[in-house]
């Protein structure tokens, strides 16, 4: 189940975000099928549709 999956982002590819859950297991989430909610250092949150960031990390500044 993808809804409510929580963890720390440890890696990403063009199509996946890889998070590490609290129990230490890594989960691969498909970007285009998910909306991600990121918690920032100041406690605020940002929601991002995965399809808007489905690029290679080094290509993103050119496309977003």
Steps between C-alpha positions, in 0.01 A plus 500: 500500500638839403263731690655615825845360427744710702875521506812688402592542133832321446522489119312569181506403136309629202193296592541411868544658840661268752417558864630338815224418746541525876568126520800538264340340194517683168189546289499599131209725404411578138497875443222515241254305717549701819459841654773563755472707817835628620548644847745788504739593780269779620213251546302607193401250233507507120298271272655412164346289225752237399432544129631858528840377621531184288834601348857407567616710797758692295236587234243641741625862517449531123144360505337616823 
